[in-house]
Amino acid sequence: MSDSPLPSSLPPGPLLSIINRARVIFLNERLKPFKLSAGQYPVFMCLLKHPDITQDTMARYFHLDKGTIARTVKKMEDAEYISRRVDPDNRRAFRLSLTRKGYQIAPEIMAIDQEWEQAVSCQLTKEEKEQLQKLLRQVASSSIQTIRALEGEN
């Protein structure tokens, strides 16, 4: 008898959904002191790795509509974590960057993600973690290719 609360017959889709929902709950709880949410977390991390990215590029990167990114950015701008400025090369576009306040909390935000990763993978060996990472990267890549093919059909 397994200790898992999940039926062994669950296919990958529902398992990934359960993992994602649990992560959202975890992030929302841990990000509360910063007045951030799980939905803002990817934007924050993207800006850490890609400062001065345009809002449109970020929307394409996450496969989200421009309005969703705009609302997320507005909330983060109001909280003074990011700045938004007109792109000098395209007056209709905005460039996004973390502010000094955003960079100050970055180590704590990254530690929250590391805490999640540690909590959910603590029962795996180093090799299992590497294999899981490799497999998930393959599934994610196939997922993106599938979405791109669908978008190409429209």
URQUICOR-V947288 format. One record per backbone hydrogen bond with DSSP energy under -1.0 kcal/mol. NH is the residue of the N-H (numbers start at 1). CO is the residue of the C=O. E is the energy in kcal/mol with one decimal. If there is no record, write none. Layout:
BEGIN
nh: <NH;NH>
co: <CO;CO>
e: <E;E>
END
This chain:
BEGIN
nh: <10;15;16;17;18;19;20;21;22;23;24;25;26;27;28;29;30;31;34;35;36;41;44;45;46;47;48;49;50;52;53;55;58;59;60;61;62;64;69;70;71;72;73;74;75;76;77;78;79;80;81;83;85;87;93;95;96;97;99;103;104;105;109;110;111;112;113;114;115;116;117;118;119;120;121;124;129;130;131;132;133;134;135;136;137;138;139;140;141;142;143;144;145;146;147;148;149;150;151;152>
co: <7;11;12;13;14;15;16;17;18;19;20;21;22;23;24;25;26;27;31;32;31;37;40;41;42;43;44;45;46;96;50;94;54;55;56;57;58;59;65;66;67;68;69;70;71;72;73;74;75;77;76;97;95;93;90;85;53;83;81;99;100;101;105;106;107;108;109;110;111;112;113;114;115;116;117;121;125;126;127;128;129;130;131;132;133;134;135;136;137;138;139;140;141;142;143;144;145;146;147;148>
e: <-1.5;-1.6;-3.0;-2.2;-2.4;-2.4;-2.6;-2.7;-2.4;-2.3;-2.4;-2.2;-2.4;-3.2;-2.8;-2.0;-2.6;-2.7;-1.6;-2.3;-1.7;-1.4;-2.4;-2.6;-2.5;-2.3;-1.5;-1.6;-2.8;-1.6;-1.0;-2.1;-2.2;-2.2;-2.2;-2.5;-2.1;-2.6;-1.6;-2.6;-2.4;-2.1;-3.0;-2.3;-2.0;-2.0;-2.7;-2.7;-1.5;-1.5;-2.6;-3.1;-2.4;-2.7;-2.5;-3.5;-3.2;-1.9;-2.4;-2.6;-2.1;-1.3;-2.2;-2.8;-1.8;-1.5;-1.5;-2.1;-2.3;-1.9;-2.6;-2.5;-2.4;-2.4;-1.3;-2.0;-2.4;-2.2;-2.6;-2.9;-2.6;-2.3;-2.7;-3.0;-2.3;-1.9;-2.4;-3.0;-2.5;-2.4;-2.4;-2.4;-2.3;-2.3;-2.3;-2.8;-2.1;-2.1;-2.8;-2.0>
END
